[in-house]
Amino acid sequence: MNGAAIALTDDHKPERPDERARIRAAGGQVFWHGGHRVMGVLSMSRALGDSLLKPFGVIATPEICDAARHPDDLFLLLATDGLWAALDNDAAVKLAR
């Protein structure tokens, strides 16, 4: 155990090339409005709720990661995009300890 943060996910952000392409294929657009946003509104490309943006490519389908847990792992940290906008992985781990 070295105490290092290990990211198990990728953020679903509209600036990701694959997410932007999926949004455009669904008829949506990504605009800059203080950050990349679907239809100038939502800074995530996948979300629970936000039903008004579903016709523009916002989906709730998750990406799935299967990761083995090591006996020395201390915890699994799950958080919303708000935490990750404020802290990087290492800072979040330090705070959780």
C-alpha positions as CSV (number, residue, x, y, z in Angstrom):
1,M,0.0,0.0,0.0
2,N,1.5,3.3,-1.1
3,G,-1.4,5.5,-0.4
4,A,-1.7,6.6,-4.0
5,A,-5.1,7.6,-5.5
6,I,-6.1,5.3,-8.4
7,A,-8.8,6.8,-10.7
8,L,-11.2,4.1,-11.9
9,T,-13.4,6.4,-14.0
10,D,-13.3,9.0,-16.7
11,D,-15.4,12.1,-16.4
12,H,-18.4,12.3,-18.8
13,K,-17.7,15.8,-20.0
14,P,-18.9,17.4,-23.3
15,E,-15.4,18.4,-24.2
16,R,-14.3,14.7,-24.5
17,P,-14.1,14.0,-28.3
18,D,-16.2,10.8,-28.0
19,E,-18.9,12.4,-25.9
20,R,-19.0,15.5,-28.2
21,A,-19.4,13.3,-31.2
22,R,-22.2,11.3,-29.5
23,I,-24.0,14.5,-28.6
24,R,-23.7,15.9,-32.1
25,A,-25.0,12.7,-33.6
26,A,-28.0,12.9,-31.4
27,G,-28.8,16.5,-32.6
28,G,-27.2,18.4,-29.7
29,Q,-24.4,20.9,-29.7
30,V,-21.6,21.8,-27.3
31,F,-21.2,25.5,-26.6
32,W,-18.7,27.4,-24.4
33,H,-20.5,29.2,-21.6
34,G,-18.0,29.4,-18.8
35,G,-16.9,25.9,-19.8
36,H,-18.0,23.3,-22.4
37,R,-21.8,22.7,-21.9
38,V,-24.4,20.7,-23.7
39,M,-26.7,23.2,-25.4
40,G,-24.8,25.9,-23.4
41,V,-26.4,24.6,-20.2
42,L,-25.1,21.3,-18.7
43,S,-21.4,20.7,-18.0
44,M,-21.9,16.9,-18.0
45,S,-22.7,14.7,-21.0
46,R,-24.3,12.0,-19.0
47,A,-26.6,12.6,-16.0
48,L,-29.5,11.2,-14.0
49,G,-32.4,13.6,-14.6
50,D,-31.9,16.6,-16.8
51,S,-34.7,15.2,-19.0
52,L,-35.0,18.4,-21.0
53,L,-31.6,17.7,-22.5
54,K,-32.1,14.0,-23.4
55,P,-33.2,14.9,-27.0
56,F,-29.8,16.6,-27.3
57,G,-27.7,13.6,-26.4
58,V,-27.5,13.7,-22.6
59,I,-27.9,10.1,-21.5
60,A,-27.9,8.2,-18.2
61,T,-26.0,5.2,-19.5
62,P,-23.0,4.6,-17.4
63,E,-19.6,3.4,-18.4
64,I,-18.7,0.3,-16.4
65,C,-15.3,-0.5,-14.9
66,D,-14.6,-3.9,-13.2
67,A,-11.7,-3.4,-10.8
68,A,-10.4,-5.9,-8.3
69,R,-10.1,-4.7,-4.7
70,H,-6.7,-5.2,-3.0
71,P,-6.7,-6.2,0.7
72,D,-4.6,-3.1,1.5
73,D,-7.1,-0.7,-0.1
74,L,-8.4,1.6,2.6
75,F,-11.5,2.9,1.0
76,L,-13.4,3.6,-2.2
77,L,-14.3,7.3,-2.7
78,L,-17.4,8.0,-4.8
79,A,-18.4,11.6,-5.5
80,T,-20.3,13.9,-7.8
81,D,-18.7,16.2,-10.3
82,G,-18.9,19.1,-7.9
83,L,-16.2,17.5,-5.7
84,W,-14.0,16.7,-8.6
85,A,-14.3,20.2,-9.9
86,A,-12.8,21.4,-6.7
87,L,-10.3,18.7,-5.8
88,D,-8.0,16.4,-7.8
89,N,-7.8,12.7,-6.9
90,D,-4.8,13.0,-4.5
91,A,-6.4,16.0,-2.6
92,A,-9.6,14.1,-2.2
93,V,-7.8,11.0,-0.8
94,K,-5.9,13.3,1.7
95,L,-9.2,14.8,2.8
96,A,-10.9,11.4,3.2
97,R,-8.1,10.1,5.4
